Amino acid sequence: MRFSYFKGMAKLPFNPGTQPCSSDEGEKMIPLFSAAAANAGLDLASVVQRVVDSNWYVLGSEVTAFEREFADYNGVNECVSLANGTDALELALRALGVSAGDKVACVANAGFYSSTAILAIGATPLYVDVDEASLNMSARSLSEALTRRPKAVIVTHLYGQLAEIEELAKLCHAAGAAVIEDCAQAHGAMRGPRRAGSIGDIGCFSFYPTKNLGALGDGGGIVCNDAKLAATVRTLRQYGWSTKYHVATPNGRNSRLDEMQAAVLREKLPKLDGWNSMRRDIATRYNAAFADLPLVLPPSTGEDYVAHLYVVRVESREDFRAHLRSHHVGTDVHYPLPDHRQTAYDLTSTTISLTQTERTCDLLVSLPCFPGLSAQEVDEVIRAVRSYFQR
Ligand SMILES: *Cc1c(COP(=O)(O)O)cnc(C)c1O
């Protein structure tokens, strides 16, 4: 069955990060992401059974082992697992000493996750524009934002493309601002010997099912080299306890990865590099096939891009998407509305000039790109895209 994985796809709930496409064409749609394809060949049932049989479900040996293995994978000393990626951002900010009234710089084109964490603390987001090619934080715009003295800066590696994090971190540290990397779309991305999350002061991850490393539910975590910082996050994830029932740190909460998710992530982690290169191979094929079309394509297919999302820019986006839908190709938009224009808040006064952010958000379209997408399906996506421009 060609699209047999679609059934697993349909079970995915609403996804805040990478929405599965909905299909009016039923079984034949090539989806934007497939959980069934991502988990194919893994015996996750016996992994879960192992935890059931252990009778230990929270903060046990699976979590300890996963934290060690994920820290090693990223080439850092510390990993603290958490309930989800948004908590990772918020607890990272709190551990770095950000509190109500502080400013935190971030981009406005990354799905409001940073803004959610910043606003939860009572801090104020200070939006920074993005670079035209990478759509990641612009160094020039950051320099301008740093004159407003943010306490911390969140750098998102959007779509799995590493930002110019070394240069951005240098600017931040010179201005006395802490650097948080949002690696929720960039597990495993590398520049030289260093992985996403190991370059700033702290790296934040989500293990939501659609991410490059995904659990069978929510999950998240931080990585860093600073043992004190990690210890603070460890305390904050469990009510602010120093020891059991003794609250020594304020603003704690319950944010723990559970044993089943940790065991699933341990099973999947050794496959991450292989899956990332499958994603990258698909992106490479798309980039070659679309090179002569009036599309703006992802700028890199090297190790610094793990192709979490394959996003192109196109004029008349909704026509393009309708054409693809009629050719049974699912698409989505990441993300249609920048953070400062979300209607729940009035955040427009906290921005500097966001020319690129504003200019690009109406052009973005994500195409199917995930491990398990067959060569034949990639061909079909390519044919559908090319036929749009041949009409
Ligand atoms: C998914 C995502 C998050 C949030 O992760 P959750 O686990 O859903 O809370 C944060 N930042 C980015 C860039 C993401 O893609």
The ligand as a Gaussian input file, in Angstrom:
#p B3LYP/6-31G(d) Opt

LIG

0 1
 C        8.073000      22.798000      18.905000
 C        8.838000      24.016000      19.229000
 C        8.887000      24.535000      20.531000
 C        8.002000      24.067000      21.643000
 O        8.101000      22.746000      21.994000
 P        6.901000      22.037000      22.782000
 O        7.499000      20.741000      23.210000
 O        5.756000      21.869000      21.821000
 O        6.538000      22.909000      23.937000
 C        9.722000      25.612000      20.780000
 N       10.446000      26.176000      19.797000
 C       10.393000      25.726000      18.529000
 C       11.229000      26.404000      17.495000
 C        9.583000      24.645000      18.194000
 O        9.535000      24.209000      16.929000

